[in-house]
Amino acid sequence: MRILDRLDFDTVLRLYRRDHPVDREHEDNSNSDGDAHLLTAEGMFGSWGRVLLDRREVLDTVLPWHLGEGGELELVSTAGMTVAEAAARLRRIGDGYPRLNPSCGRKLSRQAGAPFTPVFLSTSAIDSTDYQGLRRPDGLTHLDGLHRMIAWELYGRLVPGVEIEAYVAGLPAGADAVPKPGPVGYGARAGG
């Protein structure tokens, strides 16, 4: 992780809302969830940084519970999993996933060729229902960008040398104190 600069929360929230408006008119808009996650992270951590992540850091990012945008098939169990594990799960499920989870499927397919955009993360799990069951609540954790990160891996876009911009809540003061992913995987329960 390469820290580019430190930002105040007003700047982070303004940037988020500019690119992810809560009132955007489309059937798959779940930006209000991301907005709420950012507000929770600010209340818990109170410090933000703009960073660049390499492929491994994106793949090791922890995802909280995700039902699949109200679909029929849970993508990420309450135990959580990494971006890499979620992408592997989708590969195993195959073509049936978009049929069972049309909104989530549309969000994933939109990222096949869309420009990379920043994701929003925290250095550990936030105090929110979707994060309460995580087996490992430490390490880089999703606040907004779940579909983007998974799709980038699914569509082979996280090639060596690609760096992904992220806004991260809870970065410690020293760059050498940035949390490293643990050696234990997150594996989902029930069909993970």
C-alpha positions in Angstrom: 0.0 0.0 0.0 1.4 3.3 -1.0 -0.1 6.3 1.0 -0.5 9.3 -1.3 -2.0 11.8 1.2 -4.2 12.3 4.2 -7.6 13.7 3.8 -10.3 15.1 6.1 -13.7 13.3 6.1 -15.6 16.2 4.4 -13.3 15.8 1.4 -13.8 12.0 1.3 -17.5 12.2 1.6 -17.7 14.9 -1.1 -15.7 12.7 -3.4 -17.8 9.7 -2.7 -21.1 11.5 -3.2 -19.9 13.1 -6.4 -19.3 9.7 -8.0 -21.9 7.7 -6.1 -25.0 9.8 -5.5 -27.6 8.3 -3.3 -30.4 9.7 -5.5 -28.9 8.4 -8.8 -31.8 7.1 -10.8 -31.2 3.5 -11.7 -32.7 0.3 -10.5 -29.4 -1.0 -9.0 -28.5 2.0 -6.9 -27.3 1.0 -3.4 -25.2 4.0 -2.8 -27.0 4.8 0.4 -25.4 1.7 1.9 -21.9 2.9 1.0 -22.7 6.4 2.3 -23.8 4.9 5.6 -20.7 2.8 5.8 -18.5 5.8 5.3 -20.3 7.8 8.1 -19.9 4.8 10.4 -16.2 4.5 9.6 -15.6 8.2 10.3 -17.3 7.8 13.7 -15.1 4.9 14.5 -11.7 5.8 13.0 -11.7 9.5 12.3 -8.7 9.5 10.0 -8.6 9.0 6.2 -5.9 8.5 3.6 -5.8 8.2 -0.2 -3.7 5.2 -1.2 -2.7 3.0 -4.1 -3.3 -0.7 -3.7 -1.6 -3.5 -5.7 -3.4 -6.6 -7.0 -2.7 -8.6 -3.9 -4.0 -5.9 -1.5 -7.2 -5.7 -3.5 -7.6 -9.5 -3.6 -7.0 -9.7 0.2 -9.6 -7.1 1.0 -12.3 -8.5 3.3 -15.9 -8.4 2.1 -18.8 -8.4 4.6 -22.0 -10.3 4.2 -23.6 -9.8 0.7 -26.9 -11.4 -0.3 -26.4 -10.5 -3.9 -28.6 -7.4 -4.2 -31.7 -9.1 -3.0 -31.2 -12.1 -5.2 -31.7 -15.7 -4.5 -28.1 -16.8 -3.9 -25.9 -15.4 -1.1 -22.6 -14.3 -2.5 -20.7 -13.6 0.7 -21.8 -15.3 4.0 -21.9 -13.5 7.3 -18.5 -15.0 8.0 -17.0 -12.9 5.2 -14.5 -13.6 2.6 -11.8 -11.9 0.6 -12.3 -10.4 -2.9 -10.2 -13.4 -4.2 -12.5 -15.9 -2.5 -15.6 -14.2 -3.8 -14.3 -14.1 -7.4 -13.4 -17.8 -7.1 -16.9 -18.6 -5.7 -18.5 -16.8 -8.7 -16.4 -18.8 -11.1 -17.6 -22.0 -9.5 -21.3 -20.9 -9.6 -20.9 -19.8 -13.3 -23.7 -18.5 -15.5 -26.4 -19.2 -13.0 -25.4 -16.4 -10.8 -26.7 -13.5 -12.9 -30.0 -15.3 -13.4 -30.5 -15.8 -9.7 -29.1 -12.4 -8.8 -29.9 -10.1 -11.7 -29.1 -6.8 -10.0 -25.7 -8.0 -8.6 -25.0 -9.6 -12.0 -25.6 -6.3 -13.8 -23.3 -4.5 -11.4 -20.5 -7.0 -12.0 -20.8 -7.0 -15.8 -20.7 -3.2 -15.9 -17.2 -3.3 -14.7 -15.9 -5.5 -17.5 -14.5 -2.5 -19.3 -15.5 0.5 -17.2 -12.7 2.8 -16.0 -11.2 2.0 -12.7 -12.6 4.1 -9.9 -11.6 4.5 -6.3 -12.9 2.1 -3.7 -13.5 3.0 -0.1 -12.1 0.8 2.7 -11.3 0.7 6.4 -8.5 -0.8 8.3 -10.9 -3.2 10.1 -14.5 -4.0 10.3 -17.0 -1.3 11.1 -19.8 -1.5 13.7 -22.6 -2.5 11.3 -24.9 -5.5 11.0 -23.3 -6.8 7.8 -19.9 -6.8 9.5 -20.7 -8.4 12.8 -20.1 -12.1 11.9 -16.7 -11.7 10.2 -14.3 -14.4 11.2 -11.4 -12.0 10.9 -12.5 -8.4 11.5 -9.0 -7.0 10.9 -7.2 -5.9 7.8 -8.4 -3.9 4.8 -12.2 -4.1 4.8 -14.8 -3.1 2.2 -16.9 0.0 2.7 -17.9 0.6 -0.9 -16.7 -1.1 -4.1 -17.5 -4.7 -3.6 -18.8 -5.3 -7.1 -16.0 -3.4 -8.7 -13.2 -5.2 -6.9 -14.8 -8.7 -7.6 -15.4 -7.8 -11.2 -11.9 -6.5 -11.8 -10.6 -9.9 -10.8 -13.3 -11.9 -12.7 -12.6 -10.0 -15.9 -8.8 -10.3 -15.6 -8.3 -6.6 -15.0 -6.1 -6.8 -11.9 -3.0 -7.5 -13.8 0.5 -7.1 -12.3 1.5 -3.5 -12.2 -2.1 -2.2 -11.9 -2.6 0.1 -8.9 -6.1 0.8 -7.5 -6.9 4.1 -5.8 -8.6 3.8 -2.5 -9.7 6.0 0.3 -9.0 4.2 3.6 -10.4 5.0 7.1 -8.3 4.3 10.1 -4.8 4.5 8.7 -2.2 4.8 11.5 0.1 7.8 11.6 3.2 6.0 10.3 3.2 4.3 6.9 5.1 1.4 8.4 2.2 0.7 10.7 -0.3 0.0 7.8 -2.1 -3.3 8.6 -1.0 -6.3 6.6 -3.4 -9.1 5.7 -3.2 -12.1 7.9 -2.2 -15.6 6.8 -5.6 -17.1 7.5 -8.2 -17.1 4.8 -11.8 -16.0 5.3 -13.7 -18.9 3.6 -17.4 -18.6 3.6 -19.6 -21.1 5.4 -22.2 -23.1 3.6 -20.8 -23.7 0.1 -18.1 -21.0 0.4 
